[in-house]
Amino acid sequence: MKGRELANFIVKIIRDKKGRDIKIINVKDFAILTDYFIISTVEVPEHGKAIKEEIEKRLKFQDNLVWSVERDKSGLWIVLDFGSVIVHMMTEEKRTFYEIERLWEKKEPLST
């Protein structure tokens, strides 16, 4: 599973685990390292950790192992890299502060 299919599958898992304000951003024309960002708000670090573990568990059965997992020291922001999809799960405070969606709103496509 890759690309949009993988992104949709991950979004379903996040919804099932009560992640909120979920967005899929298509960045394939703007970024070299991935095709999609998924951004979701979690209530507390433990909520993000539970979602992370569920994503890893469910994707392991689909032969999609996470390439990399990063988190800030407080656990308020967790990033999962699946190659074609990068998942950002963060608390409301971190999401409001960093405004990742705004960073990608007005990007120009890469020239080919």
Summary of the structure (lengths in Angstrom):
residues: 112
radius of gyration: 13.4
end to end distance: 26.2
largest distance: 42.4
contacts: 331
relative contact order: 0.21
helix: 38%
strand: 27%
